[in-house]
Structures are given as C-alpha cells and as structure tokens.
Amino acid sequence: MTTPDLRDLAPEQALRRLELTIVRRLDGLLQGDHLGLVPGPGTEAAEGREYVPGDDVRTMDWNLTARTTAPHVRDRIADRELETWVLVDATASMDFGTGRVEKRDLAVVAVAAIAFLTERAGNRIGAHILVDGEARHVPARTGRPHLLGLLRALLNVPRAAPGGRAAASLGAGAQLLGRTTGRRGLVVVVSDFLEPVESWERPLRLLAGRHQVLAVEVLDPRELTLPDVGLLTVVDPETGRRREIPTAARRLRERYAAAAAEQRTAIATAVRRTGAAHLRLRTDGDWMRDIVAHVLARRRTAAAAPPPAAGTGVRR
C-alpha cells in the first residue's frame, strides 16, 4: 500500500485520510479489543476468598491458603479500560526518507493505527513527543476529539534544525513514562532506535516489567545499504556535519552494509532482552501488511502458549 505524504496535505485532510485507511483496512481484520496485547481477565488483585469447586486453580492464593489452612483464591479486577501511552521520537534523525515517506511520517502512521484500533469507550491515550531539548506531554484522555488532537500535534511537530539544541533522549523519555504512568496498560515506543543501545535498553526493560510494551522501529532502506551513485554528500541531521562519500567504491558499500546489519541486529537483540514486542516498519514497505502480520502473530503465540502451572504467576 502507498502511504500519502501527510505533510503535502492540510492537517484535517491528512487525519481524515489516515482514519479512513486504517478503519477500513485494519478494523475488520483485527477483531477484538486492545490489539491482543493486553490480557483480558484482569491484572489488578482483588479480595481473596475461599476456594469453591469450579474455580480456576491457577488463581490459588498460596500465602492466604497457608495462613488460613483452607484453600483460597484471589479474584482479579477486570481490565475494562485500557490506558495507552505512546513515546514518539520526533528528533532530527527522523527527518529522513528515501522510500514512500519520511520516517517521521511513518511514526505518525504507526501511532494512528494503534490509536484508532484501541479507541473504545473509556479507553485513554496520551503521549510524550521527543523533540529538540524536551519531551512534550499530551495528557491521557478519552474521546475522539482528544485522539485527533494528539495526531494533529504529531503532524505539526516542526522539523529539527541541524546542529540545534541537544535532542531529548529516548532513554530519558522512557524513564519519564515510567515515573508518570500509573495503572498497568499499553506503552508504544516509536523510534529509529539509533541512539546507543545502552542508553535506552534498561529504561525500556523497566517499562516492560510494568506494562505491555510495543517497540515500533522505523527505518529507511538507505540506512541499510548505499547505492552506487558516485560522490554522495551526506549530512548528519543531529549535528549538521557534512561528508563526501565515494559510493562507487564496492568495498566501502560492503562495509557500510555490514555495519548497518550489525547495528540492526544489536537493536533487535536489545529490544528482545527488554521483554518488549518488536515491530519493524520501513519507509519503502507496506506498513498496513506489517502491522496486521505482527498483531496476528502475537495472537497466535498467545493462543498457543500453555497455561501457567497452578500456583505460579498468580501474585503480582
């Protein structure tokens, strides 16, 4: 599917185009709430009570059973409302794209897909947007006007000036989310993850210990391979520095491709270590197909997973 250049359209027209595309092509394919990423039975512990025949033995409260010498189970409060937070990288490195769109436009598309799919009565969504020198905060609220306002804010984020103020850190943004989010919910981190792995891996792992976390990695094909186009002038979007690259040199192109593959492997390995789900979107790819494939794969994995043994994984 071809993604329109959202910045060639007026904000309201871009939002309508996004919503129409997502609702038509995703909502019918992914029936059920919350993308299948947040468990439905409940995660917050409620009152304990005596076991009665028919109760799920996996809900046994062994500490209470030991204290009372009678079998007890611990009920759960159903997760009827979902709170979703998105951490969106809008720093200078996202102002790049040689495919159908720029990386920052693909980030908006990813957030829109998550937002429209999790839009249900009572569900809240908020955001932290990483821009030059700060993390802009959008409070978590319900309702369609708020959702559209959040997407409008993403579309209107100005481009970063090369060599300007130091960009807000992805790791610092994840730490901020960890401090400001309350009840368990869904956290979606959208970035190219080009910062050093050690700067964001631990904060992301701490987030994943409390929330369901989805890491959406956006990348461009030119970040993986260099074309043979002769002498190429490249500019570092973070610092503004320029460099001449002789792309006709086969050995140089091979070294570049090897280094890029190593970098992406390191990112994927670090995301896996954090316990977050990982979705990779490319500016030259079909983002719709990739999102559908990811969510359906998650659901198949969840359906195939064996239930936990009695007495394990019950207390939170």
Secondary structure, 3 states (H helix, E strand, C coil): CCCCCHHHCCHHHHHHHHHHHHHHHHHCCCCCCHHHCCCCCCCEEEEEEECCCCCCHHHECHHHHHHHCCCEEEEEECCCCCEEEEEEECCHHHCCCCCCCCHHHHHHHHHHHHHHHCCCCCCEEEEEEEEECEEEEEEEECCHHHHHHHHHHHHCCCCCCCCCCCECCHHHHHHHHHHHCCCCCEEEEEECCCCCHHHHHHHHHHHHCCCEEEEEEEECHHHCCCCCCCEEEEECCCCCCEEEEECCCHHHHHHHHHHHHHHHHHHHHHHHHHCCEEEEEECCCCHHHHHHHHHHHHHHHHHHCCCCCCCCCCCC
